[in-house]
Amino acid sequence: MKAITMLPIWKASFISVALLLAVQCRSFETTAPQGFAVYEGQGLFSNEYKAITADGVRYRVRTVKNEPEGDAALWKQTLVKGLEKKGFRILNSSSLQTEQGRSMQVVNSQLSAGGEDYLYLTAFIIDGKRIILVEAGGPKELMSVHEKGLQNSLRALKIQ
């Protein structure tokens, strides 16, 4: 009977670390807007980034497939139609340049529910076969308070 040889522990450790480094976990780099705290799902293998304020305004960045593959104009039109279909009123749409020089599409919308107005910011960057999607939302008066911090985080978003 042939003996099974095991890899020395240092070789097995090296291979494990190399495999971990080879896996691309998150394809973007972002920071929470001022006044936001990062929460759940921030582990090594998480593909989304979430933050929240003490008063409940939420911020999320994640990657989705660019499927079917489309350009920024197609996805902006699709986003606007989808929001309108769900009852949102489009307030404005624009584009901005990130510090990395990428063009980001931004759509601001509003939804009235239960006698209160809610704002929903959606922004995205097309990056080949993926879309980096940023969402923020909360009651209108609270979103206004956090607007500058949200804009700063949008500009600072980096794609890896």
N, C-alpha and C positions, 0 to 999 in steps of 0.2 A: 504494500500500500504506500502510495506516494504521500509525503507530508505536504501540507498546504503551508506555504510561506506567507507570512503576513508582512505588510509594509512596515518599516520602522515607524514609530509614532510620529517622528518629526516630518517624515515624508507625507504621511496621511494628513497631518495638520496643515502642511504647506498646500497640499492639493485642495483641502477644504477651504482655506482662506482664498486661494486663487479662484475657485469656483464662485465664492461669495462676491468677490470683487468683479467678476465677469458679468454677473447678473445686473442689468440696469434696472434699478428699482423705480426711481422717479426721474422723469425726463425734463424736469424743471426745477428751478431753485426760486423760492419765494420766502418772504418774511411776513409775519402778521402785521396788519396795519396798526398804527399807534392806538393803544387802548384795547387791543384784542388779545386774548389768551388762547394759545394753541391747545387743542384737545384731541382725544382718541385717534387711533389710526395713524400715528406718526412714526411707527416703527420702521425698521430698515427696509422692509419690503412693501410698504404702503405706497400706492400710486396716487393718493390724494392727500391734500393738506387742508386742515380745518382749523378755524379759529372763531371765537365768539367774544362779544363784550358782556359785561356784567348785566347790561340792560337787554340782552337778547339779539343784537344784530349779529348775523352770521356771515362768515367768509369761507369760501371753499375754492380750491384749485385742484383740478384733476385732468387726466388725459383720457380722451376718447378716440376711437378709430375714425378716421376720415373716410367713412364708408356710407354710401357710395362716394368715391373720391370727388371732391368738389373744391372750388376756389372760395375766397372770402365772400365774394358777391353772392354766390349760391347759398352759402351757409347763413349769411346775414338775412337774406330774404326768407329762408326756411325758418330761422329763429323768430323773426318778426311775425310771420304767419302763424307759427305755433303758439306764440304768446297771445296774439289776438284771439285765436280760437279758444284759449283757456280763459278769456275775459280780461286780459291785461290791456291797458291803454299804453301805447308807445309814446313816451315823452320826447325822446330824441335818440338819434344814433349818430355816431361819429367814429373817427379812427384816431389813434394816438401812436406815437413812436415810443417804444420802450428804450431804456438806457442802452440796451444791446443793439438798438437800431432796427428792431422788428416792428412791423405794422400790426397793431392790435385793433380789432373791431369792437366797439362798445355800444350796447343798446341799453337804455334806461327805460323802465316801464313802471306802471303803477296799477295796483289792484285794490279795489275798495271791497271790504268785507266786514260785516258786523259793525258798520258805522265808523270804521277806521280805514285810513289809507295806508297801504304798504308799498314801498319802493323795492324794485328788484333790478339789480345791475347784472348784466351778463356781458362778458367780454371774452374774446377768443383770438388765438393766433393759429393759423394754418401752418403746420410744419410737416410737409410731405404726407405721409400716410396716417398722421395723427393730428389731433386738434388739442391744444392746451386751452382748457375751458375754466374761466373764473366766474364765480357767482357770489353775489352778496345781497342780502335782503333783510328787511326789518320795517318797523313802523316808520312812516314818512319823517316825522320830527326827529327820530333817532338817527336815521340814515343821513339826514342833513348835517348832524353833529359830526359824523364820522367821514364825511365826503372827502376831505383833504387827505386823511390817512389812507383811504381806499385808493384814491388817485395815485398817491405816492407808491403804494404797493403794486399797482398795475404797471407803472413805469419801471419799477425795479425788477419785475419778473424776468428771469433768465431761463433760456431754453438750453438744455445740455445736449 
